[in-house]
Amino acid sequence: MNRRWNKVLAHVLIWCMAVVSFPFVTASNPVYAEEPIEAPVAKAAATTGNATPERIRDGVILHAFDWNLSVIQENLQAIADAGYTAIQTSPIMGSSTGGTGWASSYSPRNMVAGGNGNKFGDRDAFVSLTSAANALGIKVVVDVIPNHMGSAANSDAPWNDSTYFHNVTGNVGYNDRFLLTQPEMISGLRDLDTHAKFVQDAYIAYLKDIIDAGASGFRYDAIKHIELDDDAPSPASIAAGAANPRYTDGKFASDYVKNVTGAVKAYLEAKGKVNFQYGEVLQGGRPQHGQDARLCQVCRPDRLQVRA
């Protein structure tokens, strides 16, 4: 079979894979990146020519949702031939047991790349993937989960200790920032004590290790469920503060998002990489998209936009 037909088949293969794994950029799940511009951006691979763009935003990302790391690596040449310049993987930490569906991938049991209970491959598999991808000019973005862990029974030490969680009872609410950010977003997904230095330092160390293993950026799952540094007391937080000393005078703001994304930006740049971080912010209530955008390149959910 001649070279022309090989390339045609490669394109067909990648389009099929992209459809199966869900589109990365949609109206309800947009991508945001490094620098502000006025108009929405949606660049096709053809616009980049033959040169691999330095910035992830200037290329095209394949969302390899629920793919094993080895499967991504096996298909790297076809992915490159189809014009993709970056790949986003599913979460690579150890996941809770008791499920094989995609949802279990978002129920962490540890903060270890390829750790105990990993679903898609161990750390060596990730290093192998990023090394092979780099040789083809493809960057790797990792989906990470900074908001919560799975159940205590399905978590590794120290994350089986309730000390490191908010432990706020009640249902999540979408019209009060306290209720959006402090209780469990879903029953069984324990809300990390994002106010605690131990938790912040542990998460930063986890992300730095993923960068050391070859990652070039992150997508933050459930970012709107984490309080920001300028969150003001709300009716629910004031009520909670009457009984919970953690929330004295209803104060619940923290610098978790600012510290984590700031540390990641600095570490990426120290490694000679262009900062690329974005977060999941979907519609519902008043989730303060503007404040999220200021800290984490996440903003309006109703359009594709590239901004700081």
C-alpha positions as CSV (number, residue, x, y, z in Angstrom):
1,M,0.0,0.0,0.0
2,N,1.5,3.3,-1.0
3,R,2.4,6.1,1.4
4,R,-0.6,8.3,0.3
5,W,-3.1,5.6,1.3
6,N,-1.3,5.0,4.6
7,K,-1.8,8.7,5.5
8,V,-5.5,8.6,4.4
9,L,-6.1,5.6,6.7
10,A,-4.3,7.3,9.6
11,H,-6.6,10.3,9.3
12,V,-9.7,8.0,9.2
13,L,-8.4,6.1,12.3
14,I,-7.9,9.3,14.3
15,W,-11.3,10.8,13.5
16,C,-12.9,7.5,14.6
17,M,-10.9,7.5,17.8
18,A,-11.7,11.2,18.5
19,V,-15.4,10.5,18.2
20,V,-15.3,7.5,20.5
21,S,-13.3,9.3,23.1
22,F,-15.5,12.5,23.1
23,P,-14.5,15.8,21.7
24,F,-12.1,17.8,23.8
25,V,-13.6,21.2,23.0
26,T,-17.3,21.7,23.2
27,A,-19.7,24.6,24.1
28,S,-20.1,23.2,27.6
29,N,-16.5,22.1,28.2
30,P,-14.3,24.8,26.6
31,V,-10.5,25.1,26.7
32,Y,-8.7,28.0,28.1
33,A,-5.0,28.7,28.0
34,E,-2.2,31.1,28.5
35,E,-2.7,34.6,27.1
36,P,-5.8,36.9,26.6
37,I,-7.2,37.7,23.2
38,E,-10.5,39.3,22.3
39,A,-12.1,36.8,19.9
40,P,-12.7,33.0,20.4
41,V,-10.0,30.8,19.0
42,A,-10.3,27.4,17.3
43,K,-7.2,26.7,15.4
44,A,-7.0,23.7,13.1
45,A,-3.9,21.6,12.6
46,A,-3.5,22.9,9.1
47,T,-2.9,26.4,10.3
48,T,0.2,25.4,12.2
49,G,2.0,24.1,9.1
50,N,4.6,21.5,9.6
51,A,6.1,23.1,12.7
52,T,5.0,21.9,16.1
53,P,3.6,24.9,18.0
54,E,5.4,25.8,21.3
55,R,2.1,26.6,23.0
56,I,-0.5,23.9,23.5
57,R,-3.3,26.4,22.6
58,D,-1.9,26.9,19.1
59,G,-2.4,23.3,18.1
60,V,-5.1,20.7,18.4
61,I,-5.7,18.5,21.4
62,L,-6.9,14.9,21.3
63,H,-9.0,14.1,24.4
64,A,-8.0,10.4,24.9
65,F,-10.8,9.9,27.4
66,D,-10.6,6.6,29.3
67,W,-7.7,5.3,27.1
68,N,-4.9,3.2,28.6
69,L,-1.6,4.9,28.4
70,S,-0.1,2.0,26.4
71,V,-3.0,2.3,23.8
72,I,-2.2,6.1,23.4
73,Q,1.4,5.3,22.9
74,E,0.7,2.6,20.3
75,N,-1.3,5.1,18.3
76,L,1.0,8.1,18.6
77,Q,2.2,8.0,15.0
78,A,-1.3,7.9,13.7
79,I,-2.3,10.7,16.1
80,A,0.7,12.8,14.8
81,D,-0.1,12.1,11.2
82,A,-3.7,13.3,11.7
83,G,-2.4,16.7,12.9
84,Y,-2.9,16.5,16.7
85,T,-0.2,18.3,18.6
86,A,-1.3,17.5,22.2
87,I,-3.1,14.7,24.0
88,Q,-5.1,14.9,27.2
89,T,-5.1,11.8,29.3
90,S,-7.6,10.6,31.9
91,P,-6.5,10.9,35.6
92,I,-3.4,8.8,36.2
93,M,-3.4,8.6,40.0
94,G,-4.6,5.5,41.8
95,S,-8.4,5.2,41.7
96,S,-10.9,3.8,44.2
97,T,-11.9,0.2,43.7
98,G,-15.4,-1.0,43.1
99,G,-16.0,0.2,39.6
100,T,-14.8,-0.1,36.0
101,G,-16.7,2.8,34.5
102,W,-15.3,6.2,33.8
103,A,-16.7,7.6,37.0
104,S,-14.3,5.5,39.2
105,S,-11.4,7.3,37.5
106,Y,-12.6,10.5,39.2
107,S,-12.6,8.9,42.7
108,P,-8.9,9.1,43.8
109,R,-7.4,6.8,46.4
110,N,-4.0,8.5,46.5
111,M,-1.9,11.4,45.1
112,V,0.6,9.2,43.3
113,A,1.2,9.2,39.5
114,G,0.4,5.6,38.4
115,G,0.0,4.7,42.0
116,N,-1.9,1.8,43.7
117,G,-5.2,1.2,41.9
118,N,-4.2,3.0,38.7
119,K,-6.6,2.3,35.9
120,F,-4.6,3.3,32.8
121,G,-1.0,2.4,33.6
122,D,1.8,3.0,36.1
123,R,4.3,5.9,36.3
124,D,6.7,4.1,34.0
125,A,4.0,3.7,31.4
126,F,3.3,7.5,31.7
127,V,7.0,8.3,31.3
128,S,7.2,6.0,28.3
129,L,4.2,7.8,26.7
130,T,5.5,11.3,27.3
131,S,9.0,10.4,26.0
132,A,7.6,8.8,22.8
133,A,5.1,11.7,22.4
134,N,7.9,14.3,22.8
135,A,9.9,12.6,20.1
136,L,6.9,13.3,17.7
137,G,6.4,16.8,19.0
138,I,3.2,16.0,20.9
139,K,2.6,17.4,24.3
140,V,0.7,15.6,27.1
141,V,-1.9,17.3,29.3
142,V,-3.2,15.3,32.4
143,D,-6.7,15.5,33.9
144,V,-6.3,15.9,37.7
145,I,-8.7,16.0,40.6
146,P,-7.8,18.7,43.2
147,N,-11.1,18.8,45.1
148,H,-11.8,15.4,46.6
149,M,-10.9,11.8,47.3
150,G,-12.9,8.6,47.3
151,S,-14.2,6.9,50.4
152,A,-12.0,6.3,53.4
153,A,-12.2,2.5,52.9
154,N,-11.0,2.9,49.3
155,S,-8.2,5.4,50.0
156,D,-4.5,4.9,50.9
157,A,-2.8,6.5,53.9
158,P,-2.8,9.4,54.8
159,W,-6.0,10.0,52.8
160,N,-8.0,7.4,54.8
161,D,-7.8,9.9,57.7
162,S,-10.7,12.3,58.1
163,T,-8.3,15.0,59.4
164,Y,-7.5,16.0,55.9
165,F,-11.1,16.7,54.8
166,H,-13.7,19.4,55.4
167,N,-16.3,17.0,56.8
168,V,-19.1,19.5,56.2
169,T,-22.5,17.8,56.4
170,G,-25.4,18.7,54.1
171,N,-26.0,18.8,50.4
172,V,-24.1,20.7,47.8
173,G,-25.8,23.9,46.7
174,Y,-25.4,26.0,43.6
175,N,-26.6,29.4,44.8
176,D,-24.3,29.8,47.8
177,R,-20.5,29.6,47.5
178,F,-20.1,27.9,50.8
179,L,-22.5,25.1,49.9
180,L,-20.9,24.8,46.5
181,T,-17.4,24.4,47.8
182,Q,-17.4,22.9,51.3
183,P,-19.7,19.8,51.4
184,E,-19.2,16.7,49.4
185,M,-20.1,17.5,45.8
186,I,-21.4,13.9,45.5
187,S,-21.9,11.6,48.4
188,G,-18.8,9.4,49.0
189,L,-16.4,11.9,47.3
190,R,-14.8,13.4,50.4
191,D,-14.0,17.1,50.1
192,L,-10.3,17.8,50.8
193,D,-9.4,20.3,53.4
194,T,-8.1,22.7,50.8
195,H,-7.4,25.2,53.6
196,A,-4.7,23.0,55.1
197,K,-1.1,23.5,54.2
198,F,-0.4,19.8,54.4
199,V,-3.1,19.2,51.7
200,Q,-1.8,22.0,49.5
201,D,1.8,20.9,49.7
202,A,0.9,17.3,49.0
203,Y,-1.1,18.3,45.9
204,I,1.6,20.5,44.6
205,A,4.2,17.8,45.1
206,Y,1.9,15.4,43.1
207,L,1.6,17.8,40.2
208,K,5.3,18.5,40.2
209,D,6.0,14.8,40.0
210,I,3.7,14.5,37.0
211,I,5.6,17.3,35.3
212,D,8.9,15.5,36.1
213,A,7.4,12.5,34.4
214,G,6.8,14.5,31.2
215,A,3.5,16.4,31.4
216,S,3.1,19.8,29.9
217,G,-0.1,21.0,31.5
218,F,-3.3,20.1,33.5
219,R,-7.0,20.1,33.3
220,Y,-8.5,20.6,36.8
221,D,-11.6,18.6,37.4
222,A,-14.4,20.1,39.6
223,I,-12.5,23.4,40.1
224,K,-15.6,25.4,40.8
225,H,-16.2,23.2,43.9
226,I,-13.0,24.8,45.5
227,E,-13.2,28.0,47.5
228,L,-11.2,31.0,46.2
229,D,-9.1,33.6,48.1
230,D,-11.7,36.3,47.7
231,D,-14.8,34.3,48.6
232,A,-16.9,36.4,51.1
233,P,-19.0,35.0,53.9
234,S,-22.3,33.7,52.8
235,P,-25.6,33.0,54.7
236,A,-24.6,29.3,54.8
237,S,-21.1,29.9,56.0
238,I,-22.2,32.3,58.7
239,A,-24.6,29.7,59.9
240,A,-21.9,27.0,59.8
241,G,-19.5,29.3,61.7
242,A,-21.7,29.4,64.7
243,A,-20.9,25.7,65.4
244,N,-17.7,25.0,63.4
245,P,-14.5,27.0,64.5
246,R,-13.0,26.4,61.0
247,Y,-15.5,29.0,59.7
248,T,-15.4,31.7,62.4
249,D,-17.5,34.7,61.3
250,G,-18.5,32.7,58.2
251,K,-15.0,33.0,56.6
252,F,-14.2,30.2,54.3
253,A,-11.9,31.7,51.6
254,S,-8.5,30.0,50.9
255,D,-5.5,30.4,48.7
256,Y,-5.5,26.7,47.5
257,V,-6.2,27.4,43.9
258,K,-3.9,30.4,43.8
259,N,-1.1,28.4,45.5
260,V,-1.5,25.3,43.4
261,T,-1.7,26.9,40.0
262,G,1.0,29.4,40.9
263,A,3.4,26.6,41.9
264,V,2.6,24.7,38.8
265,K,3.1,27.7,36.5
266,A,6.5,28.4,38.1
267,Y,7.6,24.7,37.8
268,L,6.5,24.4,34.2
269,E,8.4,27.5,33.3
270,A,11.5,26.4,35.2
271,K,11.3,23.2,33.0
272,G,11.3,25.4,29.9
273,K,7.6,24.7,29.2
274,V,4.8,27.2,28.5
275,N,2.2,27.3,31.2
276,F,-1.0,25.5,30.3
277,Q,-3.7,25.0,33.0
278,Y,-7.5,25.1,32.7
279,G,-10.4,24.0,34.8
280,E,-13.8,22.5,34.6
281,V,-16.4,25.3,35.2
282,L,-19.9,24.3,34.1
283,Q,-23.2,26.2,34.3
284,G,-25.2,26.3,37.5
285,G,-26.1,28.9,40.1
286,R,-23.4,31.6,40.6
287,P,-20.0,29.8,40.4
288,Q,-18.0,33.0,40.1
289,H,-16.4,32.2,36.7
290,G,-14.6,35.5,36.7
291,Q,-12.7,34.8,39.9
292,D,-11.8,31.3,38.6
293,A,-10.5,32.8,35.4
294,R,-8.2,35.1,37.3
295,L,-6.5,32.2,39.0
296,C,-6.7,29.2,36.7
297,Q,-7.5,30.2,33.1
298,V,-11.1,29.1,33.6
299,C,-13.9,31.5,32.8
300,R,-17.1,31.7,30.8
301,P,-18.7,28.3,30.1
302,D,-20.8,29.5,27.1
303,R,-18.1,30.0,24.5
304,L,-14.7,28.8,23.4
305,Q,-12.2,31.4,24.5
306,V,-8.4,31.6,25.2
307,R,-7.4,33.9,28.0
308,A,-5.2,34.3,31.1
